[in-house]
Amino acid sequence: MFVPFFCFIKEHAIERQQDLLYYYGGNHEIDLYQSDVRVLPEEWTGQFDAILEKGLLDAVYLSGGNNAEQAAQSLVRTLRPGGVFISVSGVVPEDQRKELFKDMEWVRDGSKDLKAGCFIFRKPLQDSVKTSSPSCSH
Ligand SMILES: C[S@@+](CC[C@H](N)C(=O)[O-])C[C@H]1O[C@@H](n2cnc3c(N)ncnc32)[C@H](O)[C@@H]1O
């Protein structure tokens, strides 16, 4: 399974993450990369089985402009078909979250969770166009 770790500008976050991996038993099979989530490398397209973010989407949304749209497109692009995007996020308005991930299957809707919700989306196996609001199961 290939799961990315994202951070922005702060390369030292990679070093800190490496320290933590060694501290918790030293998993040498995890590769760490630093990238701006809005412009993930083209060669990562369709590569990831799962993406987990916590607070990243919120930070990008709060930074304004169309950064959240760019980030969502970039994240979905790098998932393989059937791949899962797990998002622990609290500040993106519900209607915008639905728009950002309208082409994803909503596996879990965390909008009723306390503070930050845990949302889980699956990339459809085949391209499909949604015509209605996402349906969610808990
Ligand atoms: C609220 S913090 C969450 C950090 C970490 N996931 C945690 O739970 O402690 C948001 C993170 O998003 C990063 N970030 C902001 N904009 C970004 C971007 N465009 N691309 C990648 N990371 C970004 C920030 O550098 C920061 O580390």
PDBQT file of the ligand as one rigid body, heavy atoms in Angstrom, charges set to zero:
ROOT
HETATM    1  C1  LIG A 201      -3.594  22.308  11.122  1.00  0.00    +0.000 C 
HETATM    2  S1  LIG A 201      -1.990  21.780  10.575  1.00  0.00    +0.000 S 
HETATM    3  C2  LIG A 201      -2.175  20.029  10.716  1.00  0.00    +0.000 C 
HETATM    4  C3  LIG A 201      -0.863  19.356  10.806  1.00  0.00    +0.000 C 
HETATM    5  C4  LIG A 201      -0.925  17.847  11.150  1.00  0.00    +0.000 C 
HETATM    6  N1  LIG A 201      -1.705  17.109  10.175  1.00  0.00    +0.000 N 
HETATM    7  C5  LIG A 201      -1.501  17.645  12.527  1.00  0.00    +0.000 C 
HETATM    8  O1  LIG A 201      -2.597  17.102  12.657  1.00  0.00    +0.000 OA
HETATM    9  O2  LIG A 201      -0.859  18.036  13.480  1.00  0.00    +0.000 OA
HETATM   10  C6  LIG A 201      -2.132  22.093   8.840  1.00  0.00    +0.000 C 
HETATM   11  C7  LIG A 201      -0.886  21.739   8.059  1.00  0.00    +0.000 C 
HETATM   12  O3  LIG A 201      -1.160  21.938   6.680  1.00  0.00    +0.000 OA
HETATM   13  C8  LIG A 201       0.024  22.404   6.078  1.00  0.00    +0.000 C 
HETATM   14  N2  LIG A 201      -0.331  23.069   4.818  1.00  0.00    +0.000 N 
HETATM   15  C9  LIG A 201      -0.932  24.268   4.645  1.00  0.00    +0.000 A 
HETATM   16  N3  LIG A 201      -1.083  24.539   3.344  1.00  0.00    +0.000 NA
HETATM   17  C10 LIG A 201      -0.538  23.485   2.662  1.00  0.00    +0.000 A 
HETATM   18  C11 LIG A 201      -0.359  23.184   1.283  1.00  0.00    +0.000 A 
HETATM   19  N4  LIG A 201      -0.784  24.022   0.320  1.00  0.00    +0.000 N 
HETATM   20  N5  LIG A 201       0.223  22.017   0.946  1.00  0.00    +0.000 NA
HETATM   21  C12 LIG A 201       0.655  21.151   1.899  1.00  0.00    +0.000 A 
HETATM   22  N6  LIG A 201       0.519  21.387   3.233  1.00  0.00    +0.000 NA
HETATM   23  C13 LIG A 201      -0.062  22.556   3.602  1.00  0.00    +0.000 A 
HETATM   24  C14 LIG A 201       0.613  23.337   7.123  1.00  0.00    +0.000 C 
HETATM   25  O4  LIG A 201       2.003  23.517   6.881  1.00  0.00    +0.000 OA
HETATM   26  C15 LIG A 201       0.345  22.561   8.396  1.00  0.00    +0.000 C 
HETATM   27  O5  LIG A 201       1.408  21.694   8.678  1.00  0.00    +0.000 OA
ENDROOT
TORSDOF 0
